[in-house]
Amino acid sequence: DIGNGAIDLSESTESSNINGATVVTSFAAGKNTNASGNYSSVFGEGTHADNMHETVVGKFNDETNQNSIFTVGIGSNAYQKKNGLQVNLDGTVIAHELSAA
């Protein structure tokens, strides 16, 4: 179900109560995305924003960090989730595999 004041532009590959913009004032766009934190936003494929005020972009992010506010997912699929960039609530920035171009 869509949350109160939420906007859901996502596509699911199957019927679901958990995909999309499921909570208060959340936003979901893309394929198999889930914005389940209040005021959260997700974009891309297989992205999940479980934390309040969190924004996730990209594909197949690892949603195990309960302190993130911004995440870029770079996973391969639903079984190989990975984050390329993460910003936590305390301002800590985690960038995996940095390299100079």
N, C-alpha and C positions, 0 to 999 in steps of 0.2 A: 504494500500500500504506500501511496505517496504521503509524505509528512505535511503538516499544516504549513502553508506558505511556501512549500517546496516547488521546485521546477525540475521536471524529469524529461530529458531529451535522450535518454539512453535506450539502447537496444539489447535485449537479452536473447540468448539462443534457446531458452526454454522458459516456461511460465515460472514466476518466482515472486515471493513476498519479500525477499531480501535484497534483490538488485534494484538499482535506481536511487532516487532521492527519497529516503524512507523516514527522515526525521524533520524536525522544525527548521524551516528556512534553509534547507540544503539544496544543492544543485548537482545534477548528474548528467553527463553527456558522454557518448561513446558506446562501446560494446562491453557488456557484462561488467559495468561499473557499479559501485555502491558507495553512496554518501550516507553513512550511518551515524556520524557525529553531528550534533546540532551545529548549524551554521557552517557546515563543511561543503566542499566542492570537489568534484572529481571529473577528469577529462581523460580520454584515451581508451585503452583496452585492458580489461581486467584490473583496473585500479580501484583501490578501496581507501576511503578516509573514515577511520573509526574515531578519531579524536575531535573534540569540539574545536571549531574554527580552523580546522586543517584543510589545506588544498593539496591535491595530488594530481600530477600530470604524467603522461607517458604511458608505460605498459607494465603490467604485472609487478607492482611494487610490493615490497616486504612490509606488511603493516604491523609488525610485532612491537615497534617502538611506540610507547604510550605518551611520549613527550614531543612528538614531531608536530610542526605547524605547517611545513611546506616540504613536499617530497617529489622527486622526479624518479619514476620507476623505469628500470631498464631490464626487467626480467624477460626471459625467453617465452615462458608459458606459465600456466597456473601452478605448476609443480616446481618451477625454477624461478622464484621471485627474487628480485634484487633492486636495490636503490642505488642510483648514481649520485644523487645529491639529496641531502636532508638538512633542514633547519629545525632546531628544537626550540621549545618555548623559552629556554634560558639564553637563546642567541647562539648557542653552539652550532657550528656548521660542520657537517660531515660530508666530505667529497671522496668517493671511492675511486681508486685507480687514476689519480691525477697524472696528466702528462702534458708536456709543452708541445705545441704544434710547430 
